[in-house]
Amino acid sequence: MLPLGRRCNLSGVSATDMLIELRSRLEEAGAALRSRELDPEAALALIEECAELAAQASAQVEEHSRAALEPLPDLPGQLPLPAA
């Protein structure tokens, strides 16, 4: 049976690592739910835990995407590139 109290500290973790952890947790959750060994309260807690992890992963991926789209700041001493 799945340890329900397991929480992940995902601060400082890359988006890729977070998505890998999410996939692993969802696979474990799916197996536990299919086994029908969980009582309804435990199943609900497991689903909520996975939803929380998915929300954290989504926020992390969105943050990385925004950072990739932002222009880099001008650094002191750099000359602008000529227009092509």
N, C-alpha and C positions, 0 to 999 in steps of 0.2 A: 504494500500500500504506500501511497505517496505521503511524504512528510508535509503536512499542510502549513505548518508554521514557518516554513522556510521563506525568508525574505531576501531579496537581492539588493545590495548596495550598489546602485548603478551610477553614482556620481563619479565623474572622472573616467568613465568607460567610453570607448569609442562606439560610434553608431553601429558599426559592423559587429562588434562584440555583443552589443545590446540585442541586435536582431538575432544573433546566434543563440543567445540565452533565451530570448522569447520563443524561438522555434523549439528549442529543447523543452522548455516548460510547457508549451502547448501540446507537444507530442506526449509528454508525461501525463498531462491533464486528460488528454483524449483517451489514453490507455486506461487511466484510473476510472474515468466515467464509463467507458465501455465495459469494464470489469464488473460494474454494478455493485462493487464492494463498499462504496461510500454511501453514508446515509444522506438524506437530502440537505441537511445543514452543512455537512462537510463538502458536498458537491458544490453548493452555492458559494462557500468560502473559497474553494479552488477556482471557480469561474471568476469571482471578483478579483482574486489575486492575479489571474492571467490578464484580466481587463486592465488592472492597474499597471502591470508590466508593459502591456501594449501601448497604453497612453504615454508612459515614460519613453518608450522606444520611439513613438511617433514624434514626440516633442524634440527628442535628440536629433532625429533625422531631419526634421524641419529646421532646427537650429543650424545644422551642418549645411543644409541646402541654402539657407539665407546667407550664411557666411561665404559660401562659394560664389554667390552672385554679387556680393558687395565689392565695389572697386577697392583696390588697395590704396592706402593713404600715401600721399606724397611724402617721401623721406627727405630730410634735410640734406642738401648738397647734390640732389639729383637734378639733372637737366631734363626738361620735357622732350619727348620724342617728336621729331618733325612730322607734320601731317603728310600722309602719302598721297 
